[in-house]
Amino acid sequence: TKEIDGALIPAHVDRSSFSVLSNLGFIPPEFNGKFLEISRKITKTEFYEQFPTTNEYKIIQNSDAHDLTSILEREEANIFSAASNASIIQTFKKNI
Protein backbone atom coordinates (compact mmCIF):
# COMPACT_ATOMS: atom_id res chain seq x y z
CA THR A 1 0.00 0.00 0.00
CA LYS A 2 2.96 2.35 0.44
CA GLU A 3 3.72 2.35 -3.28
CA ILE A 4 0.22 3.56 -4.12
CA ASP A 5 -0.25 5.61 -0.93
CA GLY A 6 -3.19 3.47 0.13
CA ALA A 7 -4.68 2.30 3.40
CA LEU A 8 -5.10 -1.39 4.21
CA ILE A 9 -8.11 -2.39 6.32
CA PRO A 10 -8.44 -6.13 7.00
CA ALA A 11 -12.06 -7.07 6.32
CA HIS A 12 -14.49 -9.31 8.22
CA VAL A 13 -11.85 -10.05 10.86
CA ASP A 14 -14.55 -11.61 13.08
CA ARG A 15 -15.50 -14.27 10.52
CA SER A 16 -14.49 -17.90 11.03
CA SER A 17 -13.18 -18.29 7.49
CA PHE A 18 -11.00 -16.21 5.20
CA SER A 19 -10.16 -13.60 7.83
CA VAL A 20 -6.72 -12.70 9.13
CA LEU A 21 -7.73 -13.76 12.66
CA SER A 22 -9.19 -17.12 11.59
CA ASN A 23 -6.13 -17.89 9.47
CA LEU A 24 -3.31 -16.57 11.66
CA GLY A 25 -4.98 -16.24 15.04
CA PHE A 26 -3.60 -12.72 15.48
CA ILE A 27 -2.99 -9.43 13.70
CA PRO A 28 0.62 -9.49 12.46
CA PRO A 29 2.87 -7.01 14.27
CA GLU A 30 4.00 -5.69 10.86
CA PHE A 31 0.49 -4.39 10.19
CA ASN A 32 0.70 -0.67 10.86
CA GLY A 33 -2.93 0.16 10.13
CA LYS A 34 -5.28 1.68 12.65
CA PHE A 35 -8.57 0.07 11.59
CA LEU A 36 -10.16 -3.36 11.35
CA GLU A 37 -13.50 -4.10 9.72
CA ILE A 38 -16.07 -6.43 11.27
CA SER A 39 -19.19 -7.96 9.78
CA ARG A 40 -22.73 -7.12 10.77
CA LYS A 41 -22.99 -10.40 12.70
CA ILE A 42 -21.14 -9.06 15.77
CA THR A 43 -21.15 -5.85 17.77
CA LYS A 44 -18.00 -3.88 18.49
CA THR A 45 -18.29 -4.73 22.19
CA GLU A 46 -18.65 -8.45 21.45
CA PHE A 47 -15.70 -8.31 19.06
CA TYR A 48 -13.39 -6.65 21.59
CA GLU A 49 -14.48 -9.19 24.24
CA GLN A 50 -13.89 -12.13 21.89
CA PHE A 51 -10.58 -10.76 20.54
CA PRO A 52 -9.06 -8.69 23.38
CA THR A 53 -5.69 -8.35 21.64
CA THR A 54 -7.36 -6.11 19.03
CA ASN A 55 -8.35 -3.29 21.40
CA GLU A 56 -5.67 -0.98 20.00
CA TYR A 57 -7.51 -0.83 16.66
CA LYS A 58 -10.51 1.25 15.72
CA ILE A 59 -13.40 -0.74 14.31
CA ILE A 60 -15.49 -0.01 11.27
CA GLN A 61 -18.53 -2.08 10.43
CA ASN A 62 -20.15 -2.61 7.07
CA SER A 63 -23.29 -4.46 6.13
CA ASP A 64 -21.67 -6.25 3.16
CA ALA A 65 -25.13 -5.96 1.63
CA HIS A 66 -25.91 -7.77 -1.57
CA ASP A 67 -29.36 -6.20 -1.84
CA LEU A 68 -31.03 -3.00 -0.61
CA THR A 69 -32.95 -4.67 2.21
CA SER A 70 -29.68 -5.89 3.80
CA ILE A 71 -28.07 -2.47 4.21
CA LEU A 72 -27.43 -1.67 7.87
CA GLU A 73 -28.78 1.49 9.45
CA ARG A 74 -26.08 4.08 10.06
CA GLU A 75 -24.80 4.05 13.62
CA GLU A 76 -21.86 6.38 13.11
CA ALA A 77 -20.82 8.92 10.53
CA ASN A 78 -17.35 9.57 9.22
CA ILE A 79 -16.41 13.10 8.37
CA PHE A 80 -14.10 13.35 5.38
CA SER A 81 -12.46 16.59 4.34
CA ALA A 82 -13.68 16.09 0.76
CA ALA A 83 -15.71 13.63 -1.27
CA SER A 84 -12.71 11.97 -2.85
CA ASN A 85 -10.76 8.72 -2.66
CA ALA A 86 -7.72 10.63 -1.40
CA SER A 87 -9.70 12.16 1.47
CA ILE A 88 -11.11 8.79 2.52
CA ILE A 89 -7.68 7.14 2.41
CA GLN A 90 -6.09 9.95 4.39
CA THR A 91 -8.83 9.69 7.03
CA PHE A 92 -8.14 5.96 7.47
CA LYS A 93 -4.39 6.55 7.58
CA LYS A 94 -4.73 9.12 10.38
CA ASN A 95 -5.54 8.16 13.94
CA ILE A 96 -8.99 9.78 14.10
Steps between C-alpha positions, in 0.01 A plus 500: 500500500796735544576500128150621416453705819206286606351383827458131581199400711467126568138406432257276690764426764230344722405234244601137551631461146718708271584761763844590630399394853354164393806423288782632719333533838638852544561829322861494376725748681613632159149630433521872567137583427265652752171339394341157476166426337243267655188347351146584599474172693685634807499821700815697572471415870464128426795514261731666753391246765559206265831637365652707784837534326333724239401782737768731360316515166200708406211301359291573196196293416338447164186315406662321203154529347422319180155657473333820623308333782827378659661842541564580866365816658770759561628497856794733449604754242847565369594853415731525201664824396378450142297254297800334342695175519804691626302653787359163605843335489659781698226474764569127544875559511466757780419404856155662516 
